[in-house]
Amino acid sequence: MIIKGEGKMNERKSKKKQSDFIEEMKMEIASELGIIGQVQKDGWDSLSPRVSGKLGGKLSQRLKKMK
């Protein structure tokens, strides 16, 4: 028996896990770049475009390696 809406619940849990994983990777990369203190204090919005680009590039590279 299939319960209506059950698939969406599993999909949300999957997206939540994926989001948490990416957030952990971002924090790890921020630590490597030496900006973890700024991120923890002021949030992601406080980063300059250049630093955000570095972080995004490194994140993209790691995700690509994992596939």
N, C-alpha and C positions, 0 to 999 in steps of 0.2 A: 504494500500500500504506500503510495506516495502522498506525502503531506504537502499541500500547497504552500509555497513560500519557503520550504526547507532549503532549496538550492540557493536562494538569495542569502540565507543566514550563513551557510558554509562559505559562500563567496565573500561575504563581509569579513569573516574570520581570516580567510586567506589573505585578503588585502591588508588587514590589520597586521598580520605576521610579517608580510612583505614590507610594510611601512616601518615597522619596528626595526627590521633588519637593516634597511637603508639608513634609518636614523642612527643606528649604532655605528654603521660604517662612516657616516658623515662625522660623527663625534671622534672616531678613531683618526680620521684624516685631519680633522681640525687640530687634534693633539700633535700629530706629526708636523703640521705646519706651524705650530706654536701659537695658535690663535684660540685655543680651548678656553682660556680665561675670559677673553673678550666675548665669546659666544655664550658662555655660562652667565656672564654678568649682564650683557646688553642684548643678547639674542642674535639670530641669524641676520636680521635686517641691518645690523650695525656694520656688517662687512662691506668693504669697498667692492666695486664690480670686478676689479682685478683679482682680489683674493677669492671672491665667490667663483670666478671662472677657474682658478687653480683648483679649488676644492671640487667643483663640478667635473673638471677634466679628470682628476684622479679617481673620483667616484665612477665615472664612466669607464675608465680603463679597467678598474677592478671588476665591475659588473661584466664587462666584455670577456675578461679572462675566465670568469666563472661559467660562462655559457659554453 
